[in-house]
Amino acid sequence: MYVGTIRQVESASVELAGHSLAEIRDQAQAAAPAGFDLVSAPVQMIKGSTELKATATYRRRDVLRDIEADDREALFAKVPEGWQLVNLRKH
């Protein structure tokens, strides 16, 4: 018997602007949707300005579910569209 933990694959992005890295960081943390974690926020300097721009990307991390199957192939086949297998264990 195999047991797998699956997680929804969902992401969101938001455009940010500020005058310091700390300001961008604070905006990125405040803009995080419920159940999502910030995974990246690369910053770009704007030519001729003191303003910084960033695209914050978030991924859903709060929805986990276990699935079971008799073998690995059957377990992989049970992973629904829009989900990913994040853990696999044999019982």
C-alpha positions in Angstrom: 0.0 0.0 0.0 1.3 3.4 -1.0 0.2 6.7 0.6 0.9 10.0 -1.1 0.4 13.6 0.1 -0.8 15.9 -2.7 -1.0 19.7 -2.8 -3.0 22.1 -5.0 -0.8 23.8 -7.7 -2.0 27.3 -7.7 -0.1 30.6 -8.0 -0.8 34.3 -7.9 1.2 37.4 -8.8 1.0 41.1 -7.9 3.0 44.1 -9.2 4.6 46.2 -6.6 6.5 49.5 -6.5 8.4 51.3 -3.8 11.5 53.3 -2.9 13.4 50.6 -0.8 13.8 46.9 -0.6 12.2 47.0 2.8 9.1 48.7 1.4 8.8 46.2 -1.4 9.2 43.3 1.1 6.5 44.8 3.4 4.1 45.2 0.5 4.8 41.7 -0.8 4.0 40.2 2.6 0.9 42.3 3.1 -0.4 41.3 -0.4 -0.1 37.6 0.1 -3.5 35.9 -0.4 -4.7 33.7 2.5 -3.1 30.2 2.2 -0.3 31.3 -0.1 3.4 31.8 0.6 5.7 34.3 -1.1 8.1 32.4 -3.3 9.8 35.2 -5.2 9.8 38.9 -5.7 12.7 40.0 -8.0 13.3 43.7 -7.9 14.1 46.0 -10.9 15.5 49.4 -10.7 13.8 52.0 -12.9 16.2 54.0 -15.0 16.2 57.7 -14.1 14.1 57.1 -10.9 14.6 56.1 -7.3 11.6 53.8 -7.6 11.9 50.0 -7.5 9.4 47.6 -9.2 8.9 44.0 -8.4 6.6 41.2 -9.3 5.7 39.1 -6.2 4.8 35.5 -6.9 2.9 33.4 -4.4 2.1 29.7 -4.3 -0.7 27.9 -2.5 0.6 25.9 0.5 -2.4 25.3 2.7 -4.4 22.6 1.0 -2.9 19.1 1.5 -4.7 15.8 1.1 -3.6 12.1 1.3 -4.4 9.5 -1.4 -3.8 5.7 -1.3 -3.2 3.0 -3.9 -1.8 -0.5 -4.1 1.2 0.4 -6.2 3.2 3.5 -7.3 1.7 3.6 -10.8 -1.9 3.6 -9.5 -1.0 6.3 -7.0 0.5 8.6 -9.7 -2.6 8.0 -11.8 -4.8 9.2 -8.8 -3.2 12.6 -8.7 -5.9 14.9 -10.0 -5.2 17.7 -12.6 -4.1 20.8 -10.8 -2.4 18.9 -7.9 1.1 17.7 -7.3 2.5 14.8 -5.3 4.7 16.2 -2.6 5.3 13.1 -0.4 5.2 9.3 -1.0 5.4 6.6 1.6 5.0 2.9 1.6 2.9 1.2 4.3 
